[in-house]
Amino acid sequence: MPLAPQMDQADIARLLQAHLKRVGCNPGNVDGSWDDASKAALESFNKNAQTKLNVQLATLDALASVLGKTERVRPLVARKGQRADGDRCIQVNCESGYFLNSSGACEKKPEPRPSLAQSEETIIQLSWVEIANRVSPDPLSNIRTQQEMTLRLSSHAQ
């Protein structure tokens, strides 16, 4: 009976790293070196696939278990300003008039507030009408009073 060919430990580690990456458990470099990032990736696989594989070594049992998964086991988590699209994250772009809020969602931009100068001008105009109406019920007299007030305010502002 012929013996089955033996796999090198680095080959097992490289295959396991590649398949861990495929199921969403990023091991860092896929280079056959079973380092801390690879161990953390297999630990993430254990947590998300409800397995109890030894994370200290890249084994054929671990490889078989990961190969048995056809879909991601770890959910794709998008960063702020991105969203999951299939198996990758893409940038969120908001329509004109919207901005990206702190939750990562598009929100309508608030209407700009009138400037202080515009608000003061409106108050002054309302005050002139009130003053003019109190001074005289004669419309021509009111116009003269408003013009005088305008001149006084203009000279006072300078």
ABEGO torsion letter per residue (X at the ends): XBBBBBBBAAAAAAAAAAAAAAAGBBAEBBAGBBBAAAAAAAAAAAAAAGBBBBAABBBAAAAAAAAABABBABBBBBBBGBBBBEABBBBBBBBBGBBBBAAGBBBBBBBBBBBAAAAAAAAAAAAAAAAAAAABABAAAAAAAAAAAAAAAAAAAX
